[in-house]
């Protein structure tokens, strides 16, 4: 009887590990696929100059559509967006999506929001003192 | 009869939609436009 219980417990544990392992594999594949698609979208949305700048300097400069002397410096990696006015950093902005998205999508999000609706972008972002003053 | 519309579904979730076309400035879309080749939805955002 004891042997039978051990065998059943072993079978249940094996099935549980298999299901867990499968879930890990599926999640990893979904994460990897999302990251790849985000990279493709980023490349499609940025201009060739911006894409080169992002690769070389790890940030992109997005000119303000309303103020010719203002530029937003969006980092490729997690971090604050720097506001540069007349060549001088005047503020840092923090804005993030409520749900997890690949970081390439966050760069696209900043670009689209700045270019399509800068006013809302500035209203939603948390404004902080410049990182380097 | 009511049809489920992905555009309305996402905009009701406070996501914003943008028209992105090569050589044209990015434009925010309030209503679905079937003529637009590419629409990119921006997720809900919050100041960090």
Backbone of each chain as nested JSON, in Angstrom:
{
  "chains": [
    {"id": "A", "residues": [
      {"number": 1, "name": "UNK", "atoms": {"N": [0.826, -1.224, 0.0], "CA": [0.0, 0.0, 0.0], "C": [0.857, 1.27, 0.0]}},
      {"number": 2, "name": "UNK", "atoms": {"N": [1.916, 1.244, 0.885], "CA": [2.837, 2.399, 0.973], "C": [3.563, 2.626, -0.362]}},
      {"number": 3, "name": "UNK", "atoms": {"N": [3.949, 1.527, -0.981], "CA": [4.657, 1.616, -2.265], "C": [3.765, 2.261, -3.333]}},
      {"number": 4, "name": "UNK", "atoms": {"N": [2.487, 1.872, -3.303], "CA": [1.535, 2.431, -4.272], "C": [1.382, 3.945, -4.093]}},
      {"number": 5, "name": "UNK", "atoms": {"N": [1.31, 4.37, -2.795], "CA": [1.19, 5.817, -2.494], "C": [2.412, 6.569, -3.01]}},
      {"number": 6, "name": "UNK", "atoms": {"N": [3.582, 5.97, -2.805], "CA": [4.825, 6.613, -3.27], "C": [4.842, 6.743, -4.791]}},
      {"number": 7, "name": "UNK", "atoms": {"N": [4.38, 5.713, -5.464], "CA": [4.353, 5.739, -6.937], "C": [3.406, 6.834, -7.435]}},
      {"number": 8, "name": "UNK", "atoms": {"N": [2.217, 6.914, -6.833], "CA": [1.236, 7.934, -7.231], "C": [1.801, 9.336, -6.972]}},
      {"number": 9, "name": "UNK", "atoms": {"N": [2.421, 9.503, -5.779], "CA": [3.016, 10.813, -5.45], "C": [4.106, 11.172, -6.462]}},
      {"number": 10, "name": "UNK", "atoms": {"N": [4.905, 10.184, -6.829], "CA": [5.969, 10.41, -7.812], "C": [5.406, 10.828, -9.161]}},
      {"number": 11, "name": "UNK", "atoms": {"N": [4.336, 10.153, -9.58], "CA": [3.707, 10.492, -10.872], "C": [3.152, 11.912, -10.831]}},
      {"number": 12, "name": "UNK", "atoms": {"N": [2.48, 12.266, -9.723], "CA": [1.899, 13.622, -9.59], "C": [3.003, 14.684, -9.628]}},
      {"number": 13, "name": "UNK", "atoms": {"N": [4.078, 14.408, -8.893], "CA": [5.2, 15.368, -8.875], "C": [5.821, 15.522, -10.258]}},
      {"number": 14, "name": "UNK", "atoms": {"N": [5.985, 14.423, -10.967], "CA": [6.569, 14.476, -12.314], "C": [5.689, 15.309, -13.247]}},
      {"number": 15, "name": "UNK", "atoms": {"N": [4.369, 15.073, -13.188], "CA": [3.443, 15.838, -14.041], "C": [3.508, 17.325, -13.68]}},
      {"number": 16, "name": "UNK", "atoms": {"N": [3.544, 17.627, -12.374], "CA": [3.594, 19.04, -11.939], "C": [4.857, 19.72, -12.469]}},
      {"number": 17, "name": "UNK", "atoms": {"N": [6.009, 19.024, -12.391], "CA": [7.266, 19.598, -12.894], "C": [7.216, 19.806, -14.407]}},
      {"number": 18, "name": "UNK", "atoms": {"N": [6.599, 18.847, -15.1], "CA": [6.481, 18.975, -16.564], "C": [5.627, 20.183, -16.938]}},
      {"number": 19, "name": "UNK", "atoms": {"N": [4.49, 20.357, -16.238], "CA": [3.595, 21.491, -16.515], "C": [4.32, 22.806, -16.218]}},
      {"number": 20, "name": "UNK", "atoms": {"N": [5.01, 22.851, -15.074], "CA": [5.752, 24.06, -14.69], "C": [6.838, 24.388, -15.718]}},
      {"number": 21, "name": "UNK", "atoms": {"N": [7.576, 23.354, -16.127], "CA": [8.638, 23.539, -17.13], "C": [8.072, 24.049, -18.446]}},
      {"number": 22, "name": "UNK", "atoms": {"N": [6.94, 23.488, -18.841], "CA": [6.294, 23.913, -20.088], "C": [5.871, 25.38, -19.993]}},
      {"number": 23, "name": "UNK", "atoms": {"N": [5.328, 25.766, -18.842], "CA": [4.916, 27.169, -18.631], "C": [6.105, 28.119, -18.748]}},
      {"number": 24, "name": "UNK", "atoms": {"N": [7.247, 27.701, -18.176], "CA": [8.458, 28.535, -18.241], "C": [8.893, 28.693, -19.697]}},
      {"number": 25, "name": "UNK", "atoms": {"N": [8.878, 27.588, -20.445], "CA": [9.295, 27.63, -21.861], "C": [8.361, 28.538, -22.662]}},
      {"number": 26, "name": "UNK", "atoms": {"N": [7.041, 28.379, -22.455], "CA": [6.053, 29.188, -23.192], "C": [6.225, 30.673, -22.855]}},
      {"number": 27, "name": "UNK", "atoms": {"N": [6.405, 30.991, -21.555], "CA": [6.565, 32.395, -21.14], "C": [7.827, 33.001, -21.749]}},
      {"number": 28, "name": "UNK", "atoms": {"N": [8.918, 32.228, -21.735], "CA": [10.17, 32.724, -22.283], "C": [10.032, 33.004, -23.777]}},
      {"number": 29, "name": "UNK", "atoms": {"N": [9.363, 32.081, -24.48], "CA": [9.18, 32.266, -25.924], "C": [8.324, 33.504, -26.21]}},
      {"number": 30, "name": "UNK", "atoms": {"N": [7.279, 33.717, -25.394], "CA": [6.408, 34.888, -25.581], "C": [7.199, 36.174, -25.313]}},
      {"number": 31, "name": "UNK", "atoms": {"N": [8.01, 36.156, -24.253], "CA": [8.821, 37.328, -23.904], "C": [9.827, 37.627, -25.014]}},
      {"number": 32, "name": "UNK", "atoms": {"N": [10.471, 36.574, -25.525], "CA": [11.471, 36.749, -26.562], "C": [10.831, 37.28, -27.847]}},
      {"number": 33, "name": "UNK", "atoms": {"N": [9.651, 36.75, -28.179], "CA": [8.926, 37.168, -29.382], "C": [8.489, 38.639, -29.259]}},
      {"number": 34, "name": "UNK", "atoms": {"N": [7.994, 39.027, -28.078], "CA": [7.565, 40.416, -27.855], "C": [8.76, 41.368, -28.001]}},
      {"number": 35, "name": "UNK", "atoms": {"N": [9.908, 40.943, -27.47], "CA": [11.11, 41.774, -27.54], "C": [11.57, 41.951, -28.995]}},
      {"number": 36, "name": "UNK", "atoms": {"N": [11.488, 40.861, -29.752], "CA": [11.912, 40.919, -31.167], "C": [10.981, 41.834, -31.973]}},
      {"number": 37, "name": "UNK", "atoms": {"N": [9.664, 41.684, -31.74], "CA": [8.7, 42.514, -32.474], "C": [8.842, 43.985, -32.085]}},
      {"number": 38, "name": "UNK", "atoms": {"N": [9.141, 44.248, -30.806], "CA": [9.325, 45.634, -30.359], "C": [10.543, 46.249, -31.047]}},
      {"number": 39, "name": "UNK", "atoms": {"N": [11.599, 45.456, -31.211], "CA": [12.8, 45.933, -31.903], "C": [12.495, 46.276, -33.361]}},
      {"number": 40, "name": "UNK", "atoms": {"N": [11.676, 45.45, -33.99], "CA": [11.299, 45.693, -35.394], "C": [10.455, 46.961, -35.522]}},
      {"number": 41, "name": "UNK", "atoms": {"N": [9.53, 47.145, -34.566], "CA": [8.681, 48.346, -34.595], "C": [9.528, 49.602, -34.386]}},
      {"number": 42, "name": "UNK", "atoms": {"N": [10.469, 49.505, -33.445], "CA": [11.342, 50.649, -33.167], "C": [12.102, 51.049, -34.426]}},
      {"number": 43, "name": "UNK", "atoms": {"N": [12.615, 50.053, -35.114], "CA": [13.379, 50.33, -36.34], "C": [12.482, 50.955, -37.411]}},
      {"number": 44, "name": "UNK", "atoms": {"N": [11.225, 50.515, -37.467], "CA": [10.301, 51.034, -38.485], "C": [9.852, 52.459, -38.176]}},
      {"number": 45, "name": "UNK", "atoms": {"N": [9.747, 52.78, -36.89], "CA": [9.197, 54.086, -36.499], "C": [10.267, 55.184, -36.5]}},
      {"number": 46, "name": "UNK", "atoms": {"N": [11.491, 54.83, -36.116], "CA": [12.545, 55.855, -36.063], "C": [13.037, 56.183, -37.469]}},
      {"number": 47, "name": "UNK", "atoms": {"N": [13.515, 57.412, -37.612], "CA": [14.161, 57.771, -38.873], "C": [15.533, 57.089, -38.898]}},
      {"number": 48, "name": "UNK", "atoms": {"N": [16.147, 56.906, -40.061], "CA": [17.477, 56.26, -40.104], "C": [18.498, 56.982, -39.221]}},
      {"number": 49, "name": "UNK", "atoms": {"N": [18.421, 58.326, -39.167], "CA": [19.362, 59.099, -38.354], "C": [19.142, 58.797, -36.867]}},
      {"number": 50, "name": "UNK", "atoms": {"N": [17.874, 58.757, -36.467], "CA": [17.568, 58.479, -35.058], "C": [17.998, 57.058, -34.685]}},
      {"number": 51, "name": "UNK", "atoms": {"N": [17.787, 56.117, -35.613], "CA": [18.156, 54.735, -35.311], "C": [19.675, 54.604, -35.144]}},
      {"number": 52, "name": "UNK", "atoms": {"N": [20.422, 55.295, -36.001], "CA": [21.891, 55.277, -35.894], "C": [22.319, 55.911, -34.574]}},
      {"number": 53, "name": "UNK", "atoms": {"N": [21.678, 57.035, -34.241], "CA": [22.018, 57.723, -32.991], "C": [21.748, 56.798, -31.792]}},
      {"number": 54, "name": "UNK", "atoms": {"N": [20.622, 56.084, -31.829], "CA": [20.263, 55.186, -30.73], "C": [21.298, 54.076, -30.573]}},
      {"number": 55, "name": "UNK", "atoms": {"N": [21.755, 53.533, -31.691], "CA": [22.738, 52.45, -31.649], "C": [24.085, 52.966, -31.141]}},
      {"number": 56, "name": "UNK", "atoms": {"N": [24.456, 54.17, -31.624], "CA": [25.788, 54.696, -31.332], "C": [25.873, 55.327, -29.95]}},
      {"number": 57, "name": "UNK", "atoms": {"N": [24.855, 56.128, -29.608], "CA": [24.938, 56.903, -28.362], "C": [24.004, 56.422, -27.255]}},
      {"number": 58, "name": "UNK", "atoms": {"N": [23.187, 55.443, -27.55], "CA": [22.252, 54.862, -26.58], "C": [21.143, 55.824, -26.16]}},
      {"number": 59, "name": "UNK", "atoms": {"N": [20.876, 56.816, -26.976], "CA": [19.724, 57.699, -26.762], "C": [19.306, 58.286, -28.108]}},
      {"number": 60, "name": "UNK", "atoms": {"N": [18.071, 58.841, -28.128], "CA": [17.677, 59.582, -29.334], "C": [17.211, 60.971, -28.913]}},
      {"number": 61, "name": "UNK", "atoms": {"N": [17.498, 61.923, -29.75], "CA": [17.044, 63.286, -29.531], "C": [15.786, 63.501, -30.36]}},
      {"number": 62, "name": "UNK", "atoms": {"N": [14.705, 63.879, -29.684], "CA": [13.448, 64.149, -30.394], "C": [13.145, 65.64, -30.27]}},
      {"number": 63, "name": "UNK", "atoms": {"N": [13.184, 66.357, -31.383], "CA": [12.896, 67.797, -31.314], "C": [11.436, 68.048, -30.957]}},
      {"number": 64, "name": "UNK", "atoms": {"N": [11.22, 69.077, -30.147], "CA": [9.854, 69.441, -29.765], "C": [9.124, 70.006, -30.989]}},
      {"number": 65, "name": "UNK", "atoms": {"N": [7.9, 69.557, -31.241], "CA": [7.165, 70.121, -32.389], "C": [6.713, 71.565, -32.133]}},
      {"number": 66, "name": "UNK", "atoms": {"N": [6.659, 71.976, -30.854], "CA": [6.146, 73.311, -30.534], "C": [7.246, 74.336, -30.302]}},
      {"number": 67, "name": "UNK", "atoms": {"N": [8.375, 73.877, -29.774], "CA": [9.444, 74.806, -29.415], "C": [10.73, 74.36, -30.12]}},
      {"number": 68, "name": "UNK", "atoms": {"N": [11.199, 75.188, -31.03], "CA": [12.371, 74.806, -31.833], "C": [13.641, 74.667, -30.994]}},
      {"number": 69, "name": "UNK", "atoms": {"N": [13.652, 75.312, -29.824], "CA": [14.871, 75.283, -29.01], "C": [14.844, 74.166, -27.968]}},
      {"number": 70, "name": "UNK", "atoms": {"N": [13.795, 73.373, -27.98], "CA": [13.679, 72.293, -26.985], "C": [13.838, 70.93, -27.656]}},
      {"number": 71, "name": "UNK", "atoms": {"N": [14.61, 70.063, -26.979], "CA": [14.814, 68.697, -27.457], "C": [14.61, 67.74, -26.284]}},
      {"number": 72, "name": "UNK", "atoms": {"N": [14.016, 66.595, -26.572], "CA": [13.858, 65.553, -25.548], "C": [14.875, 64.457, -25.833]}},
      {"number": 73, "name": "UNK", "atoms": {"N": [15.67, 64.125, -24.833], "CA": [16.677, 63.062, -25.006], "C": [16.153, 61.788, -24.339]}},
      {"number": 74, "name": "UNK", "atoms": {"N": [15.726, 60.842, -25.172], "CA": [15.116, 59.599, -24.666], "C": [16.171, 58.501, -24.634]}},
      {"number": 75, "name": "UNK", "atoms": {"N": [16.427, 57.913, -23.455], "CA": [17.46, 56.873, -23.386], "C": [16.973, 55.535, -23.942]}},
      {"number": 76, "name": "UNK", "atoms": {"N": [17.907, 54.738, -24.442], "CA": [17.554, 53.415, -24.953], "C": [17.243, 52.455, -23.802]}},
      {"number": 77, "name": "UNK", "atoms": {"N": [17.967, 52.638, -22.695], "CA": [17.788, 51.769, -21.534], "C": [16.909, 52.493, -20.508]}},
      {"number": 78, "name": "UNK", "atoms": {"N": [16.405, 51.783, -19.499], "CA": [15.544, 52.455, -18.521], "C": [16.208, 53.693, -17.92]}},
      {"number": 79, "name": "UNK", "atoms": {"N": [15.451, 54.767, -17.828], "CA": [15.996, 56.012, -17.278], "C": [15.075, 57.178, -17.559]}},
      {"number": 80, "name": "UNK", "atoms": {"N": [15.499, 58.343, -17.105], "CA": [14.678, 59.542, -17.265], "C": [14.909, 60.17, -18.638]}},
      {"number": 81, "name": "UNK", "atoms": {"N": [13.88, 60.854, -19.116], "CA": [14.002, 61.614, -20.37], "C": [14.524, 62.999, -19.993]}},
      {"number": 82, "name": "UNK", "atoms": {"N": [15.551, 63.444, -20.672], "CA": [16.13, 64.749, -20.358], "C": [15.567, 65.812, -21.297]}},
      {"number": 83, "name": "UNK", "atoms": {"N": [15.23, 66.954, -20.73], "CA": [14.734, 68.074, -21.537], "C": [15.901, 69.041, -21.728]}},
      {"number": 84, "name": "UNK", "atoms": {"N": [16.227, 69.303, -22.996], "CA": [17.357, 70.189, -23.294], "C": [16.819, 71.424, -24.014]}},
      {"number": 85, "name": "UNK", "atoms": {"N": [17.067, 72.567, -23.419], "CA": [16.615, 73.825, -24.024], "C": [17.821, 74.736, -24.227]}},
      {"number": 86, "name": "UNK", "atoms": {"N": [17.966, 75.221, -25.413], "CA": [19.094, 76.079, -25.799], "C": [20.428, 75.407, -25.421]}},
      {"number": 87, "name": "UNK", "atoms": {"N": [20.512, 74.114, -25.64], "CA": [21.747, 73.385, -25.383], "C": [22.01, 73.067, -23.92]}},
      {"number": 88, "name": "UNK", "atoms": {"N": [21.071, 73.387, -23.049], "CA": [21.286, 73.172, -21.608], "C": [20.165, 72.306, -21.044]}},
      {"number": 89, "name": "UNK", "atoms": {"N": [20.544, 71.353, -20.191], "CA": [19.522, 70.476, -19.612], "C": [18.718, 71.246, -18.567]}},
      {"number": 90, "name": "UNK", "atoms": {"N": [17.402, 71.278, -18.745], "CA": [16.572, 72.076, -17.834], "C": [15.681, 71.231, -16.925]}},
      {"number": 91, "name": "UNK", "atoms": {"N": [15.415, 69.995, -17.304], "CA": [14.562, 69.137, -16.471], "C": [14.727, 67.684, -16.876]}},
      {"number": 92, "name": "UNK", "atoms": {"N": [14.227, 66.815, -15.992], "CA": [14.154, 65.389, -16.321], "C": [12.694, 64.974, -16.198]}},
      {"number": 93, "name": "UNK", "atoms": {"N": [12.264, 64.085, -17.078], "CA": [10.872, 63.644, -17.06], "C": [10.808, 62.137, -16.822]}},
      {"number": 94, "name": "UNK", "atoms": {"N": [9.808, 61.752, -16.015], "CA": [9.595, 60.323, -15.781], "C": [8.175, 59.968, -16.194]}},
      {"number": 95, "name": "UNK", "atoms": {"N": [8.047, 59.055, -17.093], "CA": [6.741, 58.608, -17.577], "C": [6.873, 57.135, -17.933]}},
      {"number": 96, "name": "UNK", "atoms": {"N": [5.953, 56.325, -17.423], "CA": [6.061, 54.893, -17.715], "C": [4.698, 54.268, -17.962]}},
      {"number": 97, "name": "UNK", "atoms": {"N": [4.671, 53.196, -18.746], "CA": [3.378, 52.53, -18.991], "C": [2.914, 51.778, -17.751]}},
      {"number": 98, "name": "UNK", "atoms": {"N": [1.592, 51.59, -17.641], "CA": [1.052, 50.878, -16.483], "C": [1.288, 49.372, -16.571]}},
      {"number": 99, "name": "UNK", "atoms": {"N": [1.457, 48.871, -17.789], "CA": [1.691, 47.44, -17.943], "C": [3.113, 47.231, -18.466]}},
      {"number": 100, "name": "UNK", "atoms": {"N": [3.616, 46.006, -18.29], "CA": [4.966, 45.728, -18.769], "C": [4.97, 45.7, -20.298]}},
      {"number": 101, "name": "UNK", "atoms": {"N": [5.904, 46.408, -20.888], "CA": [6.142, 46.315, -22.335], "C": [7.654, 46.268, -22.541]}},
      {"number": 102, "name": "UNK", "atoms": {"N": [8.121, 45.697, -23.638], "CA": [9.568, 45.683, -23.889], "C": [10.11, 47.116, -23.946]}},
      {"number": 103, "name": "UNK", "atoms": {"N": [11.382, 47.29, -23.589], "CA": [11.883, 48.66, -23.493], "C": [11.894, 49.378, -24.846]}},
      {"number": 104, "name": "UNK", "atoms": {"N": [12.057, 48.636, -25.935], "CA": [12.014, 49.279, -27.264], "C": [10.648, 49.943, -27.482]}},
      {"number": 105, "name": "UNK", "atoms": {"N": [9.602, 49.329, -26.958], "CA": [8.258, 49.911, -27.082], "C": [8.145, 51.211, -26.275]}},
      {"number": 106, "name": "UNK", "atoms": {"N": [8.882, 51.292, -25.184], "CA": [8.836, 52.517, -24.368], "C": [9.48, 53.676, -25.137]}},
      {"number": 107, "name": "UNK", "atoms": {"N": [10.555, 53.382, -25.867], "CA": [11.193, 54.425, -26.693], "C": [10.199, 54.904, -27.758]}},
      {"number": 108, "name": "UNK", "atoms": {"N": [9.499, 53.949, -28.396], "CA": [8.483, 54.295, -29.411], "C": [7.377, 55.134, -28.762]}},
      {"number": 109, "name": "UNK", "atoms": {"N": [6.964, 54.731, -27.567], "CA": [5.9, 55.442, -26.846], "C": [6.287, 56.913, -26.613]}},
      {"number": 110, "name": "UNK", "atoms": {"N": [7.524, 57.152, -26.148], "CA": [7.979, 58.527, -25.924], "C": [7.955, 59.318, -27.236]}},
      {"number": 111, "name": "UNK", "atoms": {"N": [8.47, 58.714, -28.29], "CA": [8.533, 59.419, -29.573], "C": [7.133, 59.792, -30.064]}},
      {"number": 112, "name": "UNK", "atoms": {"N": [6.221, 58.822, -30.047], "CA": [4.872, 59.085, -30.564], "C": [4.151, 60.132, -29.717]}},
      {"number": 113, "name": "UNK", "atoms": {"N": [4.294, 60.023, -28.402], "CA": [3.587, 60.98, -27.535], "C": [4.137, 62.395, -27.711]}},
      {"number": 114, "name": "UNK", "atoms": {"N": [5.448, 62.514, -27.814], "CA": [6.043, 63.849, -27.981], "C": [5.616, 64.446, -29.319]}},
      {"number": 115, "name": "UNK", "atoms": {"N": [5.696, 63.654, -30.369], "CA": [5.414, 64.19, -31.696], "C": [3.916, 64.401, -31.962]}},
      {"number": 116, "name": "UNK", "atoms": {"N": [3.068, 63.551, -31.363], "CA": [1.631, 63.668, -31.66], "C": [0.907, 64.577, -30.676]}},
      {"number": 117, "name": "UNK", "atoms": {"N": [1.313, 64.576, -29.415], "CA": [0.57, 65.333, -28.412], "C": [1.51, 65.718, -27.256]}},
      {"number": 118, "name": "UNK", "atoms": {"N": [2.372, 66.672, -27.551], "CA": [3.402, 67.058, -26.58], "C": [2.799, 67.605, -25.279]}},
      {"number": 119, "name": "UNK", "atoms": {"N": [1.697, 68.322, -25.403], "CA": [1.081, 68.931, -24.216], "C": [0.642, 67.86, -23.216]}},
      {"number": 120, "name": "UNK", "atoms": {"N": [-0.048, 66.837, -23.71], "CA": [-0.488, 65.738, -22.836], "C": [0.716, 65.008, -22.259]}},
      {"number": 121, "name": "UNK", "atoms": {"N": [1.733, 64.849, -23.068], "CA": [2.96, 64.179, -22.615], "C": [3.541, 64.916, -21.409]}},
      {"number": 122, "name": "UNK", "atoms": {"N": [3.615, 66.246, -21.534], "CA": [4.187, 67.038, -20.44], "C": [3.276, 67.041, -19.209]}},
      {"number": 123, "name": "UNK", "atoms": {"N": [1.964, 66.983, -19.441], "CA": [1.031, 66.945, -18.312], "C": [1.157, 65.632, -17.537]}},
      {"number": 124, "name": "UNK", "atoms": {"N": [1.321, 64.546, -18.266], "CA": [1.346, 63.231, -17.613], "C": [2.695, 62.919, -16.966]}},
      {"number": 125, "name": "UNK", "atoms": {"N": [3.768, 63.441, -17.543], "CA": [5.106, 63.095, -17.038], "C": [5.372, 63.783, -15.699]}},
      {"number": 126, "name": "UNK", "atoms": {"N": [6.102, 63.083, -14.859], "CA": [6.524, 63.676, -13.591], "C": [7.82, 64.456, -13.864]}},
      {"number": 127, "name": "UNK", "atoms": {"N": [7.782, 65.75, -13.556], "CA": [8.928, 66.614, -13.874], "C": [9.879, 66.686, -12.678]}},
      {"number": 128, "name": "UNK", "atoms": {"N": [11.134, 66.409, -12.928], "CA": [12.142, 66.404, -11.86], "C": [13.259, 67.384, -12.214]}},
      {"number": 129, "name": "UNK", "atoms": {"N": [14.058, 67.686, -11.214], "CA": [15.201, 68.575, -11.462], "C": [16.156, 67.899, -12.441]}},
      {"number": 130, "name": "UNK", "atoms": {"N": [16.908, 68.663, -13.218], "CA": [17.832, 68.033, -14.181], "C": [18.867, 67.159, -13.482]}},
      {"number": 131, "name": "UNK", "atoms": {"N": [19.254, 66.08, -14.154], "CA": [20.241, 65.168, -13.573], "C": [21.608, 65.832, -13.475]}},
      {"number": 132, "name": "UNK", "atoms": {"N": [21.965, 66.567, -14.516], "CA": [23.253, 67.27, -14.523], "C": [22.95, 68.749, -14.694]}},
      {"number": 133, "name": "UNK", "atoms": {"N": [23.128, 69.534, -13.657], "CA": [22.851, 70.969, -13.785], "C": [24.133, 71.78, -13.664]}}
    ]},
    {"id": "B", "residues": [
      {"number": 1, "name": "UNK", "atoms": {"N": [-27.145, 45.589, -34.236], "CA": [-26.105, 44.596, -33.94], "C": [-24.805, 45.331, -33.591]}},
      {"number": 2, "name": "UNK", "atoms": {"N": [-24.096, 44.841, -32.578], "CA": [-22.872, 45.498, -32.153], "C": [-21.665, 44.614, -32.477]}},
      {"number": 3, "name": "UNK", "atoms": {"N": [-20.716, 45.18, -33.196], "CA": [-19.511, 44.437, -33.531], "C": [-18.377, 44.869, -32.61]}},
      {"number": 4, "name": "UNK", "atoms": {"N": [-17.583, 43.935, -32.219], "CA": [-16.442, 44.26, -31.364], "C": [-15.372, 44.936, -32.217]}},
      {"number": 5, "name": "UNK", "atoms": {"N": [-14.948, 46.093, -31.784], "CA": [-13.958, 46.853, -32.559], "C": [-12.686, 46.998, -31.729]}},
      {"number": 6, "name": "UNK", "atoms": {"N": [-11.569, 46.437, -32.198], "CA": [-10.334, 46.545, -31.417], "C": [-9.945, 47.991, -31.147]}},
      {"number": 7, "name": "UNK", "atoms": {"N": [-10.207, 48.879, -32.097], "CA": [-9.838, 50.289, -31.934], "C": [-10.579, 50.888, -30.736]}},
      {"number": 8, "name": "UNK", "atoms": {"N": [-11.915, 50.721, -30.705], "CA": [-12.709, 51.258, -29.6], "C": [-12.318, 50.597, -28.282]}},
      {"number": 9, "name": "UNK", "atoms": {"N": [-12.073, 49.304, -28.343], "CA": [-11.714, 48.571, -27.13], "C": [-10.471, 49.186, -26.489]}},
      {"number": 10, "name": "UNK", "atoms": {"N": [-9.45, 49.447, -27.308], "CA": [-8.204, 49.985, -26.766], "C": [-8.35, 51.451, -26.365]}},
      {"number": 11, "name": "UNK", "atoms": {"N": [-9.078, 52.238, -27.143], "CA": [-9.204, 53.655, -26.783], "C": [-10.059, 53.821, -25.528]}},
      {"number": 12, "name": "UNK", "atoms": {"N": [-11.017, 52.915, -25.302], "CA": [-11.797, 52.973, -24.064], "C": [-10.943, 52.623, -22.856]}},
      {"number": 13, "name": "UNK", "atoms": {"N": [-9.869, 51.928, -23.079], "CA": [-8.947, 51.603, -21.982], "C": [-7.916, 52.714, -21.796]}},
      {"number": 14, "name": "UNK", "atoms": {"N": [-8.242, 53.886, -22.321], "CA": [-7.39, 55.082, -22.184], "C": [-6.072, 54.958, -22.931]}},
      {"number": 15, "name": "UNK", "atoms": {"N": [-5.992, 54.045, -23.877], "CA": [-4.812, 53.996, -24.725], "C": [-5.007, 55.039, -25.822]}},
      {"number": 16, "name": "UNK", "atoms": {"N": [-3.915, 55.57, -26.331], "CA": [-4.047, 56.55, -27.398], "C": [-3.572, 55.923, -28.708]}},
      {"number": 17, "name": "UNK", "atoms": {"N": [-4.198, 56.361, -29.781], "CA": [-3.836, 55.793, -31.082], "C": [-3.164, 56.866, -31.922]}},
      {"number": 18, "name": "UNK", "atoms": {"N": [-2.185, 56.461, -32.657], "CA": [-1.415, 57.4, -33.473], "C": [-1.29, 56.905, -34.897]}},
      {"number": 19, "name": "UNK", "atoms": {"N": [-1.46, 57.847, -35.814], "CA": [-1.252, 57.514, -37.218], "C": [0.223, 57.689, -37.525]}},
      {"number": 20, "name": "UNK", "atoms": {"N": [0.846, 56.636, -38.004], "CA": [2.276, 56.702, -38.312], "C": [2.464, 56.292, -39.756]}},
      {"number": 21, "name": "UNK", "atoms": {"N": [2.854, 57.259, -40.575], "CA": [3.091, 56.967, -41.983], "C": [4.411, 57.603, -42.404]}},
      {"number": 22, "name": "UNK", "atoms": {"N": [5.129, 56.885, -43.223], "CA": [6.453, 57.352, -43.648], "C": [6.351, 58.711, -44.333]}},
      {"number": 23, "name": "UNK", "atoms": {"N": [7.22, 59.623, -43.911], "CA": [7.274, 60.944, -44.537], "C": [6.211, 61.916, -44.06]}},
      {"number": 24, "name": "UNK", "atoms": {"N": [5.38, 61.487, -43.11], "CA": [4.333, 62.375, -42.588], "C": [4.507, 62.507, -41.077]}},
      {"number": 25, "name": "UNK", "atoms": {"N": [4.13, 63.668, -40.525], "CA": [4.236, 63.788, -39.071], "C": [3.261, 62.851, -38.355]}},
      {"number": 26, "name": "UNK", "atoms": {"N": [3.673, 62.406, -37.169], "CA": [2.813, 61.525, -36.37], "C": [1.587, 62.324, -35.935]}},
      {"number": 27, "name": "UNK", "atoms": {"N": [0.427, 61.691, -35.998], "CA": [-0.815, 62.398, -35.681], "C": [-1.677, 61.533, -34.772]}},
      {"number": 28, "name": "UNK", "atoms": {"N": [-2.253, 62.15, -33.767], "CA": [-3.118, 61.395, -32.86], "C": [-4.48, 61.177, -33.525]}},
      {"number": 29, "name": "UNK", "atoms": {"N": [-4.996, 59.96, -33.426], "CA": [-6.284, 59.635, -34.042], "C": [-7.349, 59.526, -32.961]}},
      {"number": 30, "name": "UNK", "atoms": {"N": [-8.47, 60.197, -33.164], "CA": [-9.576, 60.092, -32.216], "C": [-10.569, 59.023, -32.656]}},
      {"number": 31, "name": "UNK", "atoms": {"N": [-10.666, 58.833, -33.978], "CA": [-11.6, 57.847, -34.521], "C": [-10.865, 56.936, -35.494]}},
      {"number": 32, "name": "UNK", "atoms": {"N": [-11.352, 55.741, -35.59], "CA": [-10.723, 54.791, -36.503], "C": [-10.865, 55.263, -37.95]}},
      {"number": 33, "name": "UNK", "atoms": {"N": [-9.772, 55.219, -38.667], "CA": [-9.778, 55.631, -40.061], "C": [-9.265, 54.456, -40.912]}},
      {"number": 34, "name": "UNK", "atoms": {"N": [-10.132, 53.847, -41.69], "CA": [-9.697, 52.669, -42.463], "C": [-8.685, 53.0, -43.561]}},
      {"number": 35, "name": "UNK", "atoms": {"N": [-8.549, 54.301, -43.874], "CA": [-7.597, 54.691, -44.92], "C": [-6.147, 54.696, -44.418]}},
      {"number": 36, "name": "UNK", "atoms": {"N": [-5.997, 54.723, -43.1], "CA": [-4.641, 54.825, -42.541], "C": [-3.946, 53.468, -42.618]}},
      {"number": 37, "name": "UNK", "atoms": {"N": [-2.72, 53.491, -43.143], "CA": [-2.008, 52.226, -43.349], "C": [-1.5, 51.645, -42.033]}},
      {"number": 38, "name": "UNK", "atoms": {"N": [-1.072, 52.511, -41.122], "CA": [-0.494, 52.003, -39.877], "C": [-0.952, 52.829, -38.675]}},
      {"number": 39, "name": "UNK", "atoms": {"N": [-1.546, 52.148, -37.715], "CA": [-1.971, 52.803, -36.472], "C": [-1.222, 52.123, -35.337]}},
      {"number": 40, "name": "UNK", "atoms": {"N": [-0.589, 52.924, -34.479], "CA": [0.126, 52.354, -33.339], "C": [-0.555, 52.827, -32.06]}},
      {"number": 41, "name": "UNK", "atoms": {"N": [-0.918, 51.877, -31.202], "CA": [-1.558, 52.201, -29.937], "C": [-0.483, 52.397, -28.87]}},
      {"number": 42, "name": "UNK", "atoms": {"N": [-0.657, 53.465, -28.085], "CA": [0.263, 53.712, -26.97], "C": [-0.453, 53.286, -25.694]}},
      {"number": 43, "name": "UNK", "atoms": {"N": [0.178, 52.458, -24.868], "CA": [-0.509, 51.987, -23.654], "C": [-0.752, 53.122, -22.657]}},
      {"number": 44, "name": "UNK", "atoms": {"N": [-1.583, 52.827, -21.662], "CA": [-1.832, 53.832, -20.608], "C": [-0.524, 54.136, -19.899]}},
      {"number": 45, "name": "UNK", "atoms": {"N": [-0.309, 55.415, -19.631], "CA": [0.961, 55.814, -19.009], "C": [0.685, 56.599, -17.73]}},
      {"number": 46, "name": "UNK", "atoms": {"N": [1.713, 56.654, -16.887], "CA": [1.599, 57.388, -15.641], "C": [2.964, 58.012, -15.327]}},
      {"number": 47, "name": "UNK", "atoms": {"N": [2.942, 59.176, -14.703], "CA": [4.188, 59.827, -14.307], "C": [4.873, 59.013, -13.218]}},
      {"number": 48, "name": "UNK", "atoms": {"N": [6.139, 58.738, -13.36], "CA": [6.839, 57.871, -12.389], "C": [7.473, 58.649, -11.272]}}
    ]}
  ]
}
